[in-house]
Protein backbone atom coordinates (compact mmCIF):
# COMPACT_ATOMS: atom_id res chain seq x y z
CA UNK A 1 0.00 0.00 0.00
CA UNK A 2 2.78 2.43 0.83
CA UNK A 3 4.52 4.12 3.74
CA UNK A 4 2.87 6.41 6.28
CA UNK A 5 4.79 8.50 8.83
CA UNK A 6 2.87 9.53 11.95
CA UNK A 7 4.26 11.89 14.59
CA UNK A 8 3.03 11.72 18.16
CA UNK A 9 1.98 8.12 17.60
CA UNK A 10 2.11 6.91 21.21
CA UNK A 11 -1.39 8.07 22.18
CA UNK A 12 -4.64 9.58 20.96
CA UNK A 13 -5.09 10.46 17.30
CA UNK A 14 -1.58 9.33 16.42
CA UNK A 15 -1.96 5.85 17.84
CA UNK A 16 -5.39 5.43 16.25
CA UNK A 17 -3.96 6.54 12.89
CA UNK A 18 -1.09 4.07 13.23
CA UNK A 19 -3.50 1.22 13.95
CA UNK A 20 -5.82 2.23 11.10
CA UNK A 21 -3.12 2.49 8.44
CA UNK A 22 -1.39 -0.69 9.63
CA UNK A 23 -4.71 -2.54 9.39
CA UNK A 24 -5.01 -1.36 5.77
CA UNK A 25 -1.63 -2.80 4.85
CA UNK A 26 0.65 0.24 5.11
CA UNK A 27 4.22 0.16 6.35
CA UNK A 28 4.27 2.54 9.32
CA UNK A 29 6.87 4.92 10.71
CA UNK A 30 5.85 5.90 14.23
CA UNK A 31 7.50 8.66 16.23
CA UNK A 32 7.21 9.74 19.83
CA UNK A 33 9.04 10.85 22.97
CA UNK A 34 8.03 7.86 25.10
CA UNK A 35 10.23 4.95 24.09
CA UNK A 36 8.31 2.33 26.08
CA UNK A 37 5.04 3.26 24.40
CA UNK A 38 6.69 3.31 20.98
CA UNK A 39 8.02 -0.20 21.47
CA UNK A 40 4.66 -1.43 22.76
CA UNK A 41 2.89 0.05 19.73
CA UNK A 42 5.45 -1.49 17.38
CA UNK A 43 4.78 -4.91 18.90
CA UNK A 44 1.02 -4.42 18.67
CA UNK A 45 1.07 -3.32 15.02
CA UNK A 46 3.36 -6.18 14.06
CA UNK A 47 1.42 -8.87 15.90
CA UNK A 48 -2.12 -7.69 15.10
CA UNK A 49 -1.67 -6.55 11.52
CA UNK A 50 1.64 -7.99 10.33
CA UNK A 51 2.82 -4.48 9.56
CA UNK A 52 6.38 -3.42 8.90
CA UNK A 53 7.07 -0.78 11.55
CA UNK A 54 9.93 1.66 12.03
CA UNK A 55 9.81 3.25 15.52
CA UNK A 56 11.69 6.55 15.92
CA UNK A 57 12.23 7.88 19.42
CA UNK A 58 12.71 11.66 19.29
CA UNK A 59 11.13 14.94 20.33
CA UNK A 60 9.76 16.98 17.42
CA UNK A 61 10.71 20.15 19.33
CA UNK A 62 14.41 19.38 18.93
CA UNK A 63 15.49 20.44 15.44
CA UNK A 64 18.85 18.66 15.66
CA UNK A 65 17.25 15.46 16.92
CA UNK A 66 14.67 15.50 14.13
CA UNK A 67 17.42 15.92 11.54
CA UNK A 68 19.69 13.29 13.12
CA UNK A 69 17.08 10.58 13.73
CA UNK A 70 14.46 11.13 11.04
CA UNK A 71 16.87 12.47 8.45
CA UNK A 72 19.06 9.39 8.60
CA UNK A 73 16.54 6.57 8.31
CA UNK A 74 17.26 3.82 5.73
CA UNK A 75 16.71 4.95 2.14
CA UNK A 76 13.88 2.48 1.53
CA UNK A 77 11.87 4.13 4.33
CA UNK A 78 12.22 7.58 2.78
CA UNK A 79 9.62 6.79 0.12
CA UNK A 80 6.95 8.27 2.43
CA UNK A 81 3.55 8.44 0.77
CA UNK A 82 1.65 10.03 3.65
CA UNK A 83 2.90 12.27 6.44
CA UNK A 84 0.54 12.80 9.38
CA UNK A 85 1.78 15.77 11.41
CA UNK A 86 -0.11 14.87 14.56
CA UNK A 87 2.26 15.66 17.45
CA UNK A 88 0.73 18.48 19.47
CA UNK A 89 -0.68 19.50 22.81
CA UNK A 90 -2.53 22.08 24.84
CA UNK A 91 -0.83 23.16 28.07
CA UNK A 92 -2.77 25.15 30.62
CA UNK A 93 -5.94 27.23 30.34
CA UNK A 94 -5.24 30.76 31.57
CA UNK A 95 -5.86 34.37 30.68
CA UNK A 96 -3.03 35.90 28.70
CA UNK A 97 -1.72 37.91 31.68
CA UNK A 98 -1.54 34.80 33.87
CA UNK A 99 -0.25 32.33 31.28
CA UNK A 100 2.78 30.16 31.94
CA UNK A 101 5.68 30.97 29.62
CA UNK A 102 6.85 27.35 29.79
CA UNK A 103 3.37 26.28 28.64
CA UNK A 104 3.53 28.79 25.78
CA UNK A 105 6.93 27.48 24.74
CA UNK A 106 5.74 23.86 24.85
CA UNK A 107 2.75 24.59 22.60
CA UNK A 108 4.57 26.76 20.08
CA UNK A 109 7.62 24.48 19.96
CA UNK A 110 5.52 21.34 19.47
CA UNK A 111 2.46 22.47 17.52
CA UNK A 112 4.22 24.86 15.16
CA UNK A 113 7.98 24.40 15.11
CA UNK A 114 7.84 20.62 15.50
CA UNK A 115 5.49 20.35 12.53
CA UNK A 116 7.87 22.52 10.50
CA UNK A 117 10.99 20.56 11.46
CA UNK A 118 9.46 17.22 10.48
CA UNK A 119 7.93 18.61 7.28
CA UNK A 120 11.22 20.23 6.26
CA UNK A 121 12.89 16.82 6.47
CA UNK A 122 10.18 14.81 4.71
CA UNK A 123 9.00 17.17 1.95
CA UNK A 124 12.20 16.89 -0.14
CA UNK A 125 11.65 13.11 -0.28
CA UNK A 126 8.14 13.69 -1.63
CA UNK A 127 9.31 16.38 -4.04
CA UNK A 128 11.88 14.03 -5.52
CA UNK A 129 9.09 11.55 -6.30
CA UNK A 130 6.51 14.26 -7.26
CA UNK A 131 3.93 12.57 -5.11
CA UNK A 132 2.77 12.50 -1.51
CA UNK A 133 0.07 13.59 0.92
CA UNK A 134 0.60 15.71 4.03
CA UNK A 135 -2.08 15.68 6.73
CA UNK A 136 -1.71 18.43 9.33
CA UNK A 137 -3.80 17.97 12.48
CA UNK A 138 -5.21 21.33 13.48
CA UNK A 139 -8.22 22.07 15.69
CA UNK A 140 -11.50 23.94 15.78
CA UNK A 141 -9.39 26.30 17.92
CA UNK A 142 -7.69 27.31 14.66
CA UNK A 143 -11.00 28.71 13.45
CA UNK A 144 -12.42 30.38 16.58
CA UNK A 145 -10.54 31.70 19.59
CA UNK A 146 -12.09 30.89 22.95
CA UNK A 147 -11.58 32.34 26.44
CA UNK A 148 -8.24 31.38 28.01
CA UNK A 149 -7.24 29.51 24.85
CA UNK A 150 -5.09 32.37 23.53
CA UNK A 151 -1.71 30.76 22.74
CA UNK A 152 -3.09 27.29 22.01
CA UNK A 153 -5.56 28.82 19.55
CA UNK A 154 -2.73 30.86 18.02
CA UNK A 155 -0.59 27.76 17.56
CA UNK A 156 -3.38 25.93 15.77
CA UNK A 157 -4.20 28.99 13.65
CA UNK A 158 -0.55 28.84 12.63
CA UNK A 159 -1.03 25.19 11.58
CA UNK A 160 -3.96 26.35 9.45
CA UNK A 161 -1.89 29.10 7.80
CA UNK A 162 1.12 26.84 7.29
CA UNK A 163 -1.13 24.25 5.65
CA UNK A 164 -2.38 26.87 3.21
CA UNK A 165 1.16 27.96 2.45
CA UNK A 166 2.32 24.37 1.97
CA UNK A 167 -0.50 23.74 -0.46
CA UNK A 168 0.56 26.68 -2.62
CA UNK A 169 4.29 25.93 -2.50
CA UNK A 170 3.85 22.24 -3.26
CA UNK A 171 1.39 22.56 -6.14
CA UNK A 172 4.10 22.08 -8.81
CA UNK A 173 5.10 18.78 -7.20
CA UNK A 174 1.58 17.30 -7.04
CA UNK A 175 1.78 16.88 -3.27
CA UNK A 176 -1.59 16.99 -1.51
CA UNK A 177 -1.98 18.98 1.71
CA UNK A 178 -4.98 18.45 3.97
CA UNK A 179 -5.65 20.20 7.27
CA UNK A 180 -7.96 18.20 9.56
CA UNK A 181 -9.44 20.24 12.41
CA UNK A 182 -11.08 18.09 15.12
CA UNK A 183 -13.41 19.48 17.73
CA UNK A 184 -13.86 18.04 21.23
CA UNK A 185 -12.31 14.58 21.33
CA UNK A 186 -11.78 12.44 24.41
CA UNK A 187 -8.10 11.49 24.38
CA UNK A 188 -5.23 12.44 26.70
CA UNK A 189 -5.65 16.02 25.45
CA UNK A 190 -7.45 17.44 28.49
CA UNK A 191 -5.43 15.33 30.91
CA UNK A 192 -2.26 16.92 29.51
CA UNK A 193 -3.79 20.40 29.47
CA UNK A 194 -4.77 20.12 33.15
CA UNK A 195 -1.45 18.58 34.19
CA UNK A 196 -2.86 15.17 35.14
CA UNK A 197 -6.01 16.38 36.94
CA UNK A 198 -8.34 13.51 35.98
CA UNK A 199 -11.51 15.10 37.33
CA UNK A 200 -10.99 18.35 35.43
CA UNK A 201 -10.23 16.38 32.29
CA UNK A 202 -13.34 14.25 32.68
CA UNK A 203 -15.57 17.27 33.30
CA UNK A 204 -14.73 18.68 29.87
CA UNK A 205 -16.71 15.88 28.22
CA UNK A 206 -19.69 15.69 30.56
CA UNK A 207 -23.10 16.20 28.96
CA UNK A 208 -22.27 15.23 25.37
CA UNK A 209 -20.69 12.47 23.32
CA UNK A 210 -17.24 13.63 22.17
CA UNK A 211 -15.27 12.40 19.20
CA UNK A 212 -13.01 9.42 19.75
CA UNK A 213 -9.45 9.08 18.50
CA UNK A 214 -10.72 6.43 16.08
CA UNK A 215 -13.29 8.86 14.65
CA UNK A 216 -10.48 11.24 13.72
CA UNK A 217 -8.26 8.45 12.40
CA UNK A 218 -11.10 7.30 10.14
CA UNK A 219 -11.43 10.84 8.75
CA UNK A 220 -7.68 11.08 8.18
CA UNK A 221 -7.65 7.73 6.38
CA UNK A 222 -10.64 8.69 4.24
CA UNK A 223 -8.86 11.84 3.06
CA UNK A 224 -6.01 9.68 1.75
CA UNK A 225 -8.26 7.29 -0.21
CA UNK A 226 -9.62 9.72 -2.79
CA UNK A 227 -8.61 9.65 -6.47
CA UNK A 228 -5.21 11.19 -7.32
CA UNK A 229 -6.81 14.35 -8.77
CA UNK A 230 -8.99 15.00 -5.68
CA UNK A 231 -7.72 16.73 -2.52
CA UNK A 232 -9.66 17.75 0.57
CA UNK A 233 -7.91 20.97 1.53
CA UNK A 234 -9.55 21.82 4.83
CA UNK A 235 -11.85 19.69 6.95
CA UNK A 236 -13.51 20.53 10.28
CA UNK A 237 -15.02 17.62 12.21
CA UNK A 238 -16.94 17.92 15.48
CA UNK A 239 -19.28 15.87 17.65
CA UNK A 240 -22.96 16.31 16.83
CA UNK A 241 -23.48 18.52 19.90
CA UNK A 242 -20.65 20.90 19.01
CA UNK A 243 -21.01 23.79 16.55
CA UNK A 244 -17.52 25.29 16.85
CA UNK A 245 -14.72 25.82 19.36
CA UNK A 246 -16.96 27.45 21.96
CA UNK A 247 -20.55 26.32 21.33
CA UNK A 248 -21.27 22.88 22.81
CA UNK A 249 -24.78 21.87 23.81
CA UNK A 250 -24.39 19.95 27.05
CA UNK A 251 -27.44 18.31 28.58
Buried (B, 14 or more C-beta within 10 A) or exposed (E): EBBBBBBBBBBBBBBBBBBBBBBBEBBBBBBBBEEEBBBBBBEBBBEEBEBBBBBBBBBBBBBEBBBEBBBEBEEEBBBBBBBBBBBBBBBBBBEEEEBEEEBBBBBBBBBBBBBBBBBEBBBEBBBEBEBBBBBBBBBBBBBBBBEBBBBBBBBBBBBBBBBBEBBEEBEEBBBBBBBBBBBBBBBBBBBBBBEEEEEBBEEBBEEBEBBBBBBBBBBBBEBBEEEEEEBBEBBBBBBEBBBBBEEBEEE
